[in-house]
Structures are given as C-alpha cells and as structure tokens.
Amino acid sequence: MPTYDYECQDCGHQFEARQSMKDPHLTDCPKQECKGKVKRKIGLGSGLIFKGSGFYITDYRSDSYKAAAKADSSGSSGGGGASSSSGGAASSGTSSASPAASA
C-alpha cells in the first residue's frame, strides 16, 4: 500500500498515512486539540533501487520467446555468413578489375 503525506491547514501538523489507492483522502487532523482540515501533499514517491550486477530486459523473457529468438539467430547467422562471403568476392573482383583497366 502506498504512503501519502498530509498537512493540516490550521496547525501545520504533517503526517503520513498508509492507504489503499481506492480509499478516500483523509479530511480531519489527527491531533486531538486541532480539528482542522488536512490536505494531501504531492509526494515524490519511492525511488527505484537496482542492486547487483545489472538488470537486462531479456532476463524475464518467456521460454517460447527465447526459443524463437534462438531459432532466428541460428537461421540468420548461416544466411548472413554466406551473403558476406559472396559480397567479399564481388568486391575483390571489382578492385582487381580496376587496376587492370588502368594499366
């Protein structure tokens, strides 16, 4: 449950209250001698703290997603290697043709 900060409009008393998000805002000051109205303050909320070596979005992927990604990477690595080797042969053929044409 979230913690909300309140401040009394009459006496200035500040306090925190743990409430559900569905609960209505508090309206009366909790001090016995004060019957003023309270106003809920805008809080900063709690900070997010990461501990450990790191957090990666892939840490919590489903098993089916991991299997599909593994299949894609193994299929694309074979196709990627063939296209780069044929591209290398084409570029070497082009560079060898240029010196012969200029000589």
C-alpha positions as CSV (number, residue, x, y, z in Angstrom):
1,M,0.0,0.0,0.0
2,P,1.3,3.5,-0.8
3,T,2.1,6.1,1.8
4,Y,0.6,9.5,1.4
5,D,1.8,12.8,3.1
6,Y,-0.8,15.1,4.7
7,E,-0.6,18.5,6.2
8,C,-3.1,20.3,8.4
9,Q,-4.3,23.6,7.0
10,D,-4.8,25.1,10.6
11,C,-1.9,23.9,12.8
12,G,0.6,22.8,10.1
13,H,0.9,19.3,11.5
14,Q,2.5,17.0,8.9
15,F,2.0,13.2,9.0
16,E,2.0,10.1,6.8
17,A,-0.8,7.7,6.2
18,R,-0.7,4.2,4.6
19,Q,-3.8,3.9,2.5
20,S,-5.1,1.9,-0.5
21,M,-5.4,3.8,-3.7
22,K,-9.1,3.3,-3.6
23,D,-9.5,4.8,-0.1
24,P,-10.9,8.4,0.1
25,H,-8.5,11.2,1.2
26,L,-8.3,12.0,4.9
27,T,-10.1,15.2,5.8
28,D,-9.5,15.8,9.6
29,C,-6.3,16.5,11.5
30,P,-5.3,13.5,13.8
31,K,-4.2,15.8,16.7
32,Q,-6.8,15.8,19.5
33,E,-6.6,19.6,20.2
34,C,-6.9,20.5,16.5
35,K,-10.0,20.0,14.4
36,G,-8.6,21.5,11.2
37,K,-8.9,20.1,7.7
38,V,-5.9,18.3,6.1
39,K,-4.7,18.4,2.6
40,R,-2.9,15.6,0.8
41,K,0.5,16.7,-0.4
42,I,2.0,15.7,-3.7
43,G,4.8,13.3,-2.8
44,L,7.9,12.2,-4.7
45,G,7.1,8.6,-4.2
46,S,9.7,6.0,-3.5
47,G,12.8,5.6,-5.5
48,L,13.7,2.6,-7.6
49,I,16.9,0.9,-6.4
50,F,18.8,-1.6,-8.5
51,K,21.2,-3.8,-6.6
52,G,23.6,-6.4,-8.1
53,S,25.5,-6.8,-11.3
54,G,22.7,-5.4,-13.5
55,F,19.3,-5.7,-15.0
56,Y,18.5,-6.6,-18.5
57,I,15.2,-6.7,-20.3
58,T,15.9,-10.2,-21.6
59,D,16.2,-11.6,-18.0
60,Y,12.5,-12.1,-17.7
61,R,11.6,-13.3,-21.3
62,S,9.3,-16.3,-21.7
63,D,10.7,-19.6,-22.7
64,S,8.8,-19.6,-26.0
65,Y,10.3,-16.2,-26.9
66,K,13.8,-17.4,-26.0
67,A,13.3,-20.5,-28.3
68,A,12.1,-18.4,-31.2
69,A,14.9,-15.9,-30.8
70,K,17.5,-18.7,-30.7
71,A,16.0,-20.3,-33.9
72,D,16.1,-16.9,-35.6
73,S,19.7,-16.2,-34.6
74,S,20.9,-19.7,-35.8
75,G,19.0,-19.3,-39.1
76,S,20.2,-15.8,-39.8
77,S,23.8,-16.4,-38.9
78,G,24.1,-19.1,-41.6
79,G,22.5,-16.8,-44.2
80,G,24.5,-13.8,-43.1
81,G,27.8,-15.6,-43.4
82,A,27.1,-16.7,-47.0
83,S,26.0,-13.2,-48.1
84,S,29.1,-11.5,-46.6
85,S,31.4,-14.0,-48.3
86,S,29.8,-13.5,-51.7
87,G,29.9,-9.8,-51.2
88,G,33.6,-10.1,-50.4
89,A,34.3,-11.9,-53.6
90,A,32.4,-9.4,-55.7
91,S,34.3,-6.5,-54.1
92,S,37.7,-8.2,-54.6
93,G,36.8,-8.9,-58.3
94,T,35.9,-5.2,-58.7
95,S,39.1,-4.0,-57.2
96,S,41.3,-6.4,-59.3
97,A,39.4,-5.3,-62.5
98,S,40.1,-1.6,-61.8
99,P,44.0,-1.8,-61.8
100,A,43.9,-4.0,-64.9
101,A,41.8,-1.4,-66.7
102,S,44.0,1.5,-65.7
103,A,47.3,-0.3,-66.7
